[in-house]
């Protein structure tokens, strides 16, 4: 049996403030990549977050693309 692809996007950038999610400059967003599962996306997110730990306004995110592509597979839809 083949493991289903549960695509995840990892990206980040510098935020305008620590209490929001508005980026300072959209042209400078760092798109780390698209990953086939959460485990590999989390590893990429963690590596990038650790590289930028000295910049408090730099944030990286994991987006569950599979939930956007097929909302029926989302646990919230069940």
N, C-alpha and C positions, 0 to 999 in steps of 0.2 A: 504494500500500500504506500502511495506517495504522500508525503507530508504536504498539507496545503500551504500555499504561499500566503503569508499574512504580512503584507508589505508595510514597512515603517520608514518614515522620513526623519532624518536627524539634521537639524539646522540650528543656527544661532547667530547672535550679533550683540552689539552693545545697545543696552536699553537707555531710554531717556531718564528714567528714574527707577529706583529700586522697588517701588511699590506698584509698578505697572508692567505691561508687556508691549509698550510702544517702542519701536526701534529708532535709534538716532538717525541712521542712514540705511535705507533699504538697499541701496547700491552696494553696500558693504556686508550684506548678509553672507554668512558662511554656510553653504549647502554641503554638508558632510557626505551625504549619500542616501540611497534608498536600500533598505536591507530586507531580506526574506523572512525575518522573524524578529520577535522582540529581543531575544537574547543577544543577537549580533548588533541590533540597533542600540541596546543599552550599553554594550561594551564600547561602541563608537562614541556614544554620548558621554560616557564616563571619561574616556581618554581625552576628549576635547574639553570637557569641564575641568579636568585636572590641569591641562595645559594653560588655561586662562584663569586659574584660581587667584592670581594677583590683581585681576581687574574685577572689582565687585559688581560692575554694571554689565559685564559680559555674561550672557545666559545662552544655554543650549537646550533644545526641546526635542522630544520624541513625539512624532505625530503618527497615529494609527491610521495609515492610509487605507488599510483593508476595511475599516469601519466606514470610511467615506465612500469607498467603491462599492461596497455591498452591505448596506445597513442591516440586512437580515441576519448577518453572521455576528453582529455585535451582541455581546451578552445583555446589553440594555434592551435589545429588541425582543428578547425571549420572555 
